[in-house]
Amino acid sequence: MDAKLLEILVCPVCKGPLTYEKSQQELICKADRLAYAIKDGIPVMLQAEARELAATEEVR
């Protein structure tokens, strides 16, 4: 994931910062507890495509 791209991407729901989870290839919004997939190096920044984090999932 390109570092410069990570600097400008925000959550499409709350406009808050995102955390990159390299092992799962996801961008995480801690505030909304949503995970946006990165497919073939391209972040899928659609709320409808986001995965809701489980209550037991730790958000770093």
WOZI-V21457 format. One record per helix or strand of 2 or more residues. SS is the DSSP state (h for helix, s for strand). FROM is the first residue (numbers start at 0). TO is the last residue. If there is no record, write none. Layout:
ss	from	to
SS	FROM	TO
SS	FROM	TO
This chain:
ss	from	to
h	2	7
s	18	20
s	25	28
s	33	38
s	41	42
h	46	48
s	50	51
